[in-house]
Amino acid sequence: MKLDDKICVITGGASGIGLENAKCFADAGGRVAIADIDFDAANKAAKSLGDGHTGVVKAIYVSAMAGGWTEPCTT
């Protein structure tokens, strides 16, 4: 599966299945946005994706709750 230039928003992406999905999408060339209510865990998860997978991966953290999005913080 190739996801070059695709944006992948992963809800609950700070840990568990969400984080594993984020890694898979990043490995496939996608740009990953991790949405989670745990800021520290999600920011750490986004940073762990870094540029190491394909060289073009960008990951951001977006604080989210069921009611909506808040301001993103790029990593």
The first five atom37 places (N, CA, C, CB, O) and aatype in JSON, in Angstrom:
{
  "aatype": [12, 11, 10, 3, 3, 11, 9, 4, 19, 9, 16, 7, 7, 0, 15, 7, 9, 7, 10, 6, 2, 0, 11, 4, 13, 0, 3, 0, 7, 7, 1, 19, 0, 9, 0, 3, 9, 3, 13, 3, 0, 0, 2, 11, 0, 0, 11, 15, 10, 7, 3, 7, 8, 16, 7, 19, 19, 11, 0, 9, 18, 19, 15, 0, 12, 0, 7, 7, 17, 16, 6, 14, 4, 16, 16],
  "atom_mask": [
    [1, 1, 1, 1, 1],
    [1, 1, 1, 1, 1],
    [1, 1, 1, 1, 1],
    [1, 1, 1, 1, 1],
    [1, 1, 1, 1, 1],
    [1, 1, 1, 1, 1],
    [1, 1, 1, 1, 1],
    [1, 1, 1, 1, 1],
    [1, 1, 1, 1, 1],
    [1, 1, 1, 1, 1],
    [1, 1, 1, 1, 1],
    [1, 1, 1, 0, 1],
    [1, 1, 1, 0, 1],
    [1, 1, 1, 1, 1],
    [1, 1, 1, 1, 1],
    [1, 1, 1, 0, 1],
    [1, 1, 1, 1, 1],
    [1, 1, 1, 0, 1],
    [1, 1, 1, 1, 1],
    [1, 1, 1, 1, 1],
    [1, 1, 1, 1, 1],
    [1, 1, 1, 1, 1],
    [1, 1, 1, 1, 1],
    [1, 1, 1, 1, 1],
    [1, 1, 1, 1, 1],
    [1, 1, 1, 1, 1],
    [1, 1, 1, 1, 1],
    [1, 1, 1, 1, 1],
    [1, 1, 1, 0, 1],
    [1, 1, 1, 0, 1],
    [1, 1, 1, 1, 1],
    [1, 1, 1, 1, 1],
    [1, 1, 1, 1, 1],
    [1, 1, 1, 1, 1],
    [1, 1, 1, 1, 1],
    [1, 1, 1, 1, 1],
    [1, 1, 1, 1, 1],
    [1, 1, 1, 1, 1],
    [1, 1, 1, 1, 1],
    [1, 1, 1, 1, 1],
    [1, 1, 1, 1, 1],
    [1, 1, 1, 1, 1],
    [1, 1, 1, 1, 1],
    [1, 1, 1, 1, 1],
    [1, 1, 1, 1, 1],
    [1, 1, 1, 1, 1],
    [1, 1, 1, 1, 1],
    [1, 1, 1, 1, 1],
    [1, 1, 1, 1, 1],
    [1, 1, 1, 0, 1],
    [1, 1, 1, 1, 1],
    [1, 1, 1, 0, 1],
    [1, 1, 1, 1, 1],
    [1, 1, 1, 1, 1],
    [1, 1, 1, 0, 1],
    [1, 1, 1, 1, 1],
    [1, 1, 1, 1, 1],
    [1, 1, 1, 1, 1],
    [1, 1, 1, 1, 1],
    [1, 1, 1, 1, 1],
    [1, 1, 1, 1, 1],
    [1, 1, 1, 1, 1],
    [1, 1, 1, 1, 1],
    [1, 1, 1, 1, 1],
    [1, 1, 1, 1, 1],
    [1, 1, 1, 1, 1],
    [1, 1, 1, 0, 1],
    [1, 1, 1, 0, 1],
    [1, 1, 1, 1, 1],
    [1, 1, 1, 1, 1],
    [1, 1, 1, 1, 1],
    [1, 1, 1, 1, 1],
    [1, 1, 1, 1, 1],
    [1, 1, 1, 1, 1],
    [1, 1, 1, 1, 1]
  ],
  "atom_positions": [
    [[0.85, -1.17, 0.0], [0.0, 0.0, 0.0], [0.9, 1.24, 0.0], [-0.97, 0.0, 1.22], [1.8, 1.34, 0.83]],
    [[0.65, 2.16, -0.92], [1.39, 3.42, -0.98], [0.47, 4.57, -0.62], [2.0, 3.63, -2.39], [-0.63, 4.69, -1.15]],
    [[0.94, 5.4, 0.3], [0.14, 6.55, 0.74], [0.88, 7.86, 0.51], [-0.21, 6.41, 2.22], [0.62, 8.84, 1.2]],
    [[1.79, 7.87, -0.46], [2.55, 9.09, -0.74], [1.62, 10.28, -0.92], [3.43, 8.9, -1.99], [0.65, 10.22, -1.67]],
    [[1.95, 11.37, -0.21], [1.2, 12.63, -0.29], [-0.23, 12.53, 0.22], [1.18, 13.11, -1.69], [-1.04, 13.41, -0.07]],
    [[-0.56, 11.49, 0.96], [-1.87, 11.37, 1.58], [-1.76, 11.78, 3.05], [-2.43, 9.92, 1.45], [-0.74, 11.51, 3.69]],
    [[-2.78, 12.43, 3.58], [-2.81, 12.81, 4.98], [-3.67, 11.8, 5.72], [-3.36, 14.25, 5.17], [-4.82, 11.55, 5.36]],
    [[-3.11, 11.22, 6.77], [-3.79, 10.2, 7.57], [-4.02, 10.74, 8.96], [-2.97, 8.88, 7.62], [-3.06, 11.03, 9.68]],
    [[-5.28, 10.89, 9.36], [-5.63, 11.34, 10.7], [-5.97, 10.1, 11.51], [-6.82, 12.37, 10.68], [-6.9, 9.37, 11.17]],
    [[-5.21, 9.86, 12.57], [-5.4, 8.69, 13.4], [-5.96, 9.13, 14.75], [-4.07, 7.9, 13.57], [-5.26, 9.77, 15.53]],
    [[-7.21, 8.79, 15.02], [-7.8, 9.1, 16.32], [-7.37, 8.04, 17.31], [-9.35, 9.19, 16.23], [-7.32, 6.85, 16.99]],
    [[-7.05, 8.46, 18.52], [-6.56, 7.53, 19.52], [-5.18, 7.0, 19.15], [0.0, 0.0, 0.0], [-4.83, 5.87, 19.49]],
    [[-4.4, 7.82, 18.43], [-3.12, 7.39, 17.88], [-1.94, 7.44, 18.82], [0.0, 0.0, 0.0], [-0.82, 7.15, 18.41]],
    [[-2.15, 7.81, 20.08], [-1.03, 7.94, 21.01], [-0.53, 6.6, 21.53], [-1.43, 8.8, 22.17], [0.59, 6.5, 22.02]],
    [[-1.37, 5.57, 21.42], [-0.95, 4.27, 21.97], [-1.75, 3.15, 21.32], [-1.13, 4.25, 23.5], [-2.7, 3.39, 20.57]],
    [[-1.35, 1.94, 21.62], [-2.1, 0.75, 21.22], [-2.28, 0.62, 19.71], [0.0, 0.0, 0.0], [-1.37, 0.88, 18.93]],
    [[-3.49, 0.2, 19.33], [-3.79, -0.04, 17.92], [-3.65, 1.24, 17.1], [-5.21, -0.61, 17.77], [-3.17, 1.19, 15.97]],
    [[-4.07, 2.37, 17.66], [-3.95, 3.64, 16.95], [-2.51, 3.97, 16.6], [0.0, 0.0, 0.0], [-2.21, 4.39, 15.48]],
    [[-1.6, 3.78, 17.55], [-0.18, 4.05, 17.3], [0.37, 3.09, 16.27], [0.63, 3.96, 18.61], [1.15, 3.49, 15.41]],
    [[-0.02, 1.82, 16.33], [0.46, 0.85, 15.34], [-0.04, 1.21, 13.94], [0.0, -0.58, 15.72], [0.68, 1.06, 12.96]],
    [[-1.3, 1.69, 13.86], [-1.81, 2.16, 12.56], [-1.03, 3.37, 12.07], [-3.3, 2.52, 12.68], [-0.7, 3.46, 10.88]],
    [[-0.72, 4.3, 12.98], [0.07, 5.47, 12.6], [1.42, 5.06, 12.03], [0.26, 6.4, 13.81], [1.88, 5.62, 11.04]],
    [[2.06, 4.09, 12.66], [3.36, 3.6, 12.17], [3.22, 2.98, 10.78], [3.96, 2.56, 13.15], [4.05, 3.23, 9.91]],
    [[2.17, 2.19, 10.58], [1.95, 1.56, 9.28], [1.74, 2.61, 8.19], [0.75, 0.61, 9.33], [2.31, 2.52, 7.1]],
    [[0.9, 3.62, 8.49], [0.65, 4.67, 7.51], [1.92, 5.47, 7.23], [-0.45, 5.6, 8.01], [2.18, 5.83, 6.08]],
    [[2.7, 5.75, 8.25], [3.96, 6.47, 8.06], [4.92, 5.64, 7.21], [4.6, 6.81, 9.43], [5.58, 6.18, 6.32]],
    [[5.01, 4.35, 7.49], [5.87, 3.46, 6.71], [5.46, 3.42, 5.24], [5.83, 2.06, 7.29], [6.29, 3.22, 4.36]],
    [[4.16, 3.61, 4.98], [3.65, 3.58, 3.61], [3.77, 4.94, 2.92], [2.2, 3.13, 3.61], [3.33, 5.09, 1.78]],
    [[4.37, 5.92, 3.6], [4.61, 7.23, 3.0], [3.59, 8.29, 3.32], [0.0, 0.0, 0.0], [3.67, 9.41, 2.8]],
    [[2.62, 7.99, 4.17], [1.6, 8.97, 4.52], [2.11, 10.02, 5.49], [0.0, 0.0, 0.0], [3.08, 9.8, 6.22]],
    [[1.45, 11.16, 5.49], [1.7, 12.2, 6.48], [0.69, 11.97, 7.59], [1.58, 13.67, 5.86], [-0.52, 11.94, 7.34]],
    [[1.17, 11.8, 8.8], [0.31, 11.35, 9.89], [-0.02, 12.48, 10.85], [0.98, 10.21, 10.63], [0.86, 13.21, 11.31]],
    [[-1.32, 12.61, 11.16], [-1.79, 13.51, 12.21], [-2.39, 12.64, 13.3], [-2.84, 14.57, 11.66], [-3.35, 11.91, 13.07]],
    [[-1.81, 12.71, 14.5], [-2.29, 11.91, 15.62], [-3.25, 12.75, 16.46], [-1.12, 11.4, 16.49], [-2.89, 13.82, 16.95]],
    [[-4.46, 12.25, 16.61], [-5.48, 12.91, 17.44], [-5.73, 12.06, 18.68], [-6.81, 13.14, 16.63], [-6.03, 10.87, 18.58]],
    [[-5.61, 12.68, 19.84], [-5.78, 11.95, 21.09], [-6.04, 12.97, 22.19], [-4.52, 11.08, 21.43], [-5.68, 14.13, 22.05]],
    [[-6.68, 12.56, 23.29], [-6.92, 13.51, 24.37], [-5.7, 13.64, 25.29], [-8.14, 13.09, 25.17], [-5.65, 14.56, 26.11]],
    [[-4.74, 12.74, 25.17], [-3.52, 12.78, 26.0], [-2.41, 13.5, 25.24], [-3.07, 11.34, 26.4], [-1.7, 12.9, 24.44]],
    [[-2.27, 14.81, 25.51], [-1.32, 15.64, 24.78], [0.1, 15.07, 24.82], [-1.32, 17.04, 25.34], [0.72, 14.91, 23.77]],
    [[0.6, 14.77, 26.0], [1.98, 14.32, 26.12], [2.23, 13.02, 25.37], [2.34, 14.14, 27.59], [3.23, 12.9, 24.66]],
    [[1.35, 12.06, 25.51], [1.51, 10.78, 24.83], [1.41, 10.94, 23.31], [0.47, 9.78, 25.31], [2.19, 10.33, 22.57]],
    [[0.47, 11.75, 22.85], [0.29, 11.94, 21.41], [1.47, 12.69, 20.81], [-1.0, 12.68, 21.13], [1.93, 12.36, 19.71]],
    [[1.96, 13.7, 21.52], [3.11, 14.45, 21.03], [4.34, 13.55, 20.96], [3.39, 15.67, 21.94], [5.1, 13.61, 19.99]],
    [[4.53, 12.71, 21.96], [5.65, 11.76, 21.96], [5.51, 10.76, 20.8], [5.71, 11.01, 23.31], [6.49, 10.43, 20.14]],
    [[4.29, 10.29, 20.57], [4.05, 9.35, 19.47], [4.36, 10.0, 18.12], [2.59, 8.85, 19.5], [4.99, 9.38, 17.26]],
    [[3.9, 11.25, 17.94], [4.16, 11.94, 16.68], [5.65, 12.13, 16.47], [3.44, 13.29, 16.65], [6.16, 11.93, 15.36]],
    [[6.36, 12.52, 17.52], [7.81, 12.71, 17.4], [8.51, 11.39, 17.09], [8.37, 13.31, 18.7], [9.53, 11.38, 16.39]],
    [[7.97, 10.27, 17.6], [8.62, 8.98, 17.35], [8.54, 8.59, 15.88], [7.98, 7.9, 18.21], [9.36, 7.81, 15.41]],
    [[7.55, 9.13, 15.15], [7.46, 8.84, 13.72], [8.52, 9.6, 12.95], [6.07, 9.19, 13.19], [9.11, 9.08, 12.0]],
    [[8.77, 10.85, 13.37], [9.83, 11.68, 12.81], [9.99, 11.56, 11.31], [0.0, 0.0, 0.0], [9.01, 11.41, 10.58]],
    [[11.23, 11.62, 10.85], [11.54, 11.49, 9.44], [12.12, 10.11, 9.13], [12.53, 12.59, 9.01], [12.42, 9.82, 7.97]],
    [[12.29, 9.27, 10.14], [13.02, 8.03, 9.98], [12.41, 6.97, 9.09], [0.0, 0.0, 0.0], [13.12, 6.07, 8.63]],
    [[11.11, 7.05, 8.83], [10.49, 5.97, 8.06], [10.75, 6.09, 6.57], [9.01, 5.96, 8.32], [11.26, 5.15, 5.96]],
    [[10.41, 7.24, 5.98], [10.57, 7.38, 4.53], [11.39, 8.61, 4.16], [9.23, 7.44, 3.86], [11.72, 8.79, 2.99]],
    [[11.7, 9.43, 5.11], [12.41, 10.68, 4.82], [11.48, 11.83, 4.5], [0.0, 0.0, 0.0], [11.9, 12.98, 4.51]],
    [[10.21, 11.54, 4.21], [9.25, 12.59, 3.89], [8.09, 12.62, 4.87], [8.72, 12.42, 2.48], [7.16, 13.41, 4.71]],
    [[8.13, 11.78, 5.85], [7.04, 11.72, 6.82], [7.05, 12.95, 7.7], [7.13, 10.46, 7.68], [8.09, 13.34, 8.23]],
    [[5.91, 13.54, 7.84], [5.72, 14.64, 8.79], [4.61, 14.2, 9.72], [5.37, 15.99, 8.06], [3.59, 13.69, 9.28]],
    [[4.81, 14.4, 11.0], [3.78, 14.03, 11.96], [3.45, 15.24, 12.81], [4.23, 12.84, 12.84], [4.34, 15.99, 13.21]],
    [[2.17, 15.43, 13.09], [1.72, 16.5, 13.98], [0.83, 15.9, 15.05], [0.97, 17.62, 13.19], [0.31, 14.8, 14.9]],
    [[0.68, 16.64, 16.11], [-0.25, 16.25, 17.16], [-1.4, 17.25, 17.14], [0.45, 16.21, 18.57], [-1.17, 18.46, 17.07]],
    [[-2.61, 16.76, 17.2], [-3.79, 17.6, 17.29], [-4.58, 17.16, 18.51], [-4.66, 17.52, 15.98], [-5.04, 16.01, 18.57]],
    [[-4.75, 18.06, 19.47], [-5.54, 17.72, 20.65], [-7.0, 17.6, 20.24], [-5.37, 18.8, 21.77], [-7.54, 18.48, 19.58]],
    [[-7.63, 16.51, 20.62], [-9.01, 16.3, 20.19], [-9.85, 15.68, 21.3], [-9.06, 15.41, 18.95], [-9.36, 14.91, 22.12]],
    [[-11.1, 16.05, 21.29], [-12.1, 15.43, 22.15], [-13.29, 15.14, 21.25], [-12.49, 16.35, 23.39], [-13.33, 15.62, 20.12]],
    [[-14.23, 14.39, 21.71], [-15.38, 14.02, 20.89], [-16.1, 15.23, 20.32], [-16.35, 13.19, 21.71], [-16.73, 15.13, 19.27]],
    [[-16.01, 16.37, 20.99], [-16.7, 17.56, 20.56], [-16.04, 18.35, 19.45], [0.0, 0.0, 0.0], [-16.7, 19.17, 18.82]],
    [[-14.75, 18.12, 19.16], [-14.1, 18.86, 18.1], [-12.59, 18.94, 18.25], [0.0, 0.0, 0.0], [-12.02, 18.36, 19.18]],
    [[-11.96, 19.64, 17.33], [-10.51, 19.8, 17.26], [-10.07, 21.07, 18.0], [-10.03, 19.85, 15.79], [-10.86, 22.01, 18.16]],
    [[-8.82, 21.09, 18.44], [-8.23, 22.3, 18.98], [-7.0, 22.62, 18.13], [-7.86, 22.15, 20.51], [-6.78, 21.97, 17.11]],
    [[-6.21, 23.58, 18.53], [-5.08, 24.02, 17.72], [-4.01, 22.94, 17.6], [-4.47, 25.29, 18.32], [-3.68, 22.27, 18.58]],
    [[-3.45, 22.77, 16.36], [-2.39, 21.76, 16.2], [-1.03, 22.29, 16.64], [-2.3, 21.31, 14.74], [-0.78, 23.49, 16.6]],
    [[-0.17, 21.38, 17.06], [1.21, 21.7, 17.4], [2.09, 20.83, 16.5], [1.52, 21.45, 18.92], [2.07, 19.6, 16.63]],
    [[2.87, 21.44, 15.6], [3.7, 20.63, 14.71], [4.94, 20.17, 15.44], [4.07, 21.42, 13.45], [5.43, 20.85, 16.34]],
    [[5.45, 19.02, 15.05], [6.67, 18.47, 15.63], [7.7, 18.3, 14.56], [6.4, 17.14, 16.32], [8.81, 17.84, 14.85]]
  ]
}
